[in-house]
Amino acid sequence: MGVTVDRLGLDPAWLPNERHSSTVPHAKGIVIVEGNPYVSHCNGGGLVALTAVVDDSVFVSPTAIVRDFAQVRDHVRLLNSSVVEGHAVLSGNCELRKNACVGDRAELSENVLVTGNGRVGGRAKLSGRLNIGYFAYIGEGSRISGNLMIE
């Protein structure tokens, strides 16, 4: 499901020694962004780090990015410059849009929507029909579920 160096048949020795400040095309569809290797996701074309795990059923828009060791599963949709990073886990029918960011060890499931520069981080666990948006930040040990809008 996810993309790994072994699956691509690449030798880790090709990785650059210095960090790059720009996006540089590399061998076999690899793109280097700030020194880290990414590939285009098969469903939408957004960038997915080789260390991340993203199901083929996930939609990653061309302006979205999945970094680090994040896991994105099921029918999640990543739109409009959204970012998933760290060790975050998204599953179910969650959606990120309009510069939303989920990171650290946050877990989102079911039908959570993060939009309008909303941020979820720390060890937050969100589930249900939640709408997080317009510069809202949910973090640390937050546990939120049910039907709720937070702006």
C-alpha positions as CSV (number, residue, x, y, z in Angstrom):
1,M,0.0,0.0,0.0
2,G,2.7,2.5,1.0
3,V,5.8,3.3,-1.0
4,T,9.1,2.1,0.3
5,V,12.6,2.3,-1.0
6,D,12.7,-1.5,-1.3
7,R,9.5,-1.7,-3.4
8,L,11.0,0.8,-5.8
9,G,14.1,-1.3,-6.1
10,L,16.4,1.6,-5.2
11,D,19.6,1.5,-3.3
12,P,19.5,4.0,-0.4
13,A,23.0,5.1,-1.3
14,W,21.6,7.4,-4.0
15,L,20.1,9.7,-1.4
16,P,21.9,13.1,-1.4
17,N,24.2,14.1,1.4
18,E,23.1,17.7,1.5
19,R,19.6,19.1,1.9
20,H,18.1,20.9,-1.1
21,S,16.1,24.1,-0.7
22,S,14.2,23.4,-3.9
23,T,12.3,20.5,-5.6
24,V,14.7,18.5,-7.8
25,P,13.5,15.6,-10.1
26,H,15.4,12.4,-9.5
27,A,15.7,8.9,-10.9
28,K,12.6,6.7,-11.3
29,G,9.9,9.3,-10.5
30,I,11.6,10.4,-7.2
31,V,11.4,14.1,-6.3
32,I,13.7,15.5,-3.7
33,V,12.1,18.2,-1.5
34,E,14.3,19.8,1.2
35,G,16.6,16.7,1.0
36,N,13.7,14.1,1.4
37,P,12.6,11.7,-1.3
38,Y,8.9,11.8,-2.5
39,V,6.8,10.2,-5.2
40,S,3.6,11.3,-6.8
41,H,0.6,9.5,-5.4
42,C,-1.4,7.4,-7.9
43,N,-4.7,9.0,-6.9
44,G,-4.4,12.7,-7.4
45,G,-0.7,13.2,-8.0
46,G,0.2,14.9,-4.6
47,L,3.6,14.2,-3.0
48,V,4.1,11.3,-0.6
49,A,7.3,10.7,1.3
50,L,8.9,7.3,0.8
51,T,8.7,6.9,4.6
52,A,4.9,7.5,4.7
53,V,2.2,5.0,4.1
54,V,-0.8,6.1,2.0
55,D,-3.4,3.7,0.6
56,D,-4.2,3.8,-3.1
57,S,-7.8,4.7,-2.2
58,V,-6.8,8.0,-0.6
59,F,-7.0,11.1,-2.8
60,V,-3.9,13.3,-2.6
61,S,-4.5,16.5,-4.6
62,P,-1.6,17.9,-6.6
63,T,-1.0,20.6,-4.0
64,A,-1.2,18.3,-1.0
65,I,1.8,16.6,0.7
66,V,2.3,13.6,3.1
67,R,5.6,13.9,5.0
68,D,7.6,11.9,7.5
69,F,6.1,8.7,8.8
70,A,2.4,9.7,8.5
71,Q,-0.2,7.1,7.7
72,V,-3.3,7.9,5.6
73,R,-5.8,5.1,5.0
74,D,-9.2,4.2,3.6
75,H,-11.0,7.1,1.8
76,V,-9.3,10.1,3.2
77,R,-9.2,13.2,0.9
78,L,-6.3,15.7,1.1
79,L,-7.1,18.9,-0.8
80,N,-5.9,22.5,-1.3
81,S,-2.4,22.5,0.0
82,S,-3.1,20.3,3.0
83,V,-0.3,18.6,4.9
84,V,-0.1,15.4,6.9
85,E,3.2,15.0,8.8
86,G,5.0,13.5,11.7
87,H,3.4,10.2,12.9
88,A,-0.1,11.3,12.3
89,V,-2.7,8.7,11.4
90,L,-5.8,9.5,9.3
91,S,-8.5,7.0,8.4
92,G,-12.1,6.6,7.4
93,N,-13.6,9.5,5.4
94,C,-11.6,12.3,6.9
95,E,-10.9,15.4,4.7
96,L,-8.3,18.1,4.9
97,R,-8.6,21.3,2.8
98,K,-7.6,24.9,2.5
99,N,-4.1,24.7,4.1
100,A,-5.1,22.3,6.9
101,C,-2.3,20.5,8.7
102,V,-2.3,17.4,10.9
103,G,0.9,16.3,12.5
104,D,2.8,15.0,15.5
105,R,1.0,11.9,16.7
106,A,-2.6,13.0,16.1
107,E,-5.2,10.5,15.1
108,L,-8.3,11.3,13.0
109,S,-11.0,8.8,12.1
110,E,-14.5,8.6,10.7
111,N,-15.7,11.9,9.2
112,V,-13.4,14.6,10.6
113,L,-13.0,17.7,8.4
114,V,-10.1,20.1,9.0
115,T,-10.2,23.2,6.9
116,G,-9.3,26.9,6.7
117,N,-5.8,26.7,8.2
118,G,-7.1,24.5,11.0
119,R,-4.3,22.5,12.8
120,V,-4.4,19.3,14.7
121,G,-1.3,18.1,16.5
122,G,0.1,16.6,19.7
123,R,-1.6,13.4,20.7
124,A,-5.1,14.6,19.8
125,K,-7.6,11.9,18.9
126,L,-10.6,13.1,16.9
127,S,-13.5,11.0,15.6
128,G,-17.1,11.4,14.5
129,R,-18.5,14.3,12.5
130,L,-16.2,17.0,13.5
131,N,-15.5,20.3,11.6
132,I,-12.2,22.0,12.7
133,G,-11.5,25.2,10.9
134,Y,-10.6,28.8,10.5
135,F,-7.3,28.8,12.4
136,A,-8.5,26.5,15.2
137,Y,-5.8,24.4,16.9
138,I,-6.5,21.1,18.6
139,G,-3.5,19.6,20.3
140,E,-1.8,17.8,23.1
141,G,-4.0,15.2,24.8
142,S,-7.3,16.3,23.3
143,R,-10.0,13.7,22.8
144,I,-13.0,14.9,20.9
145,S,-15.8,12.8,19.3
146,G,-19.4,13.3,18.2
147,N,-21.0,16.0,16.1
148,L,-19.2,19.3,16.7
149,M,-17.9,22.4,14.8
150,I,-14.8,24.2,16.2
151,E,-13.7,27.4,14.7
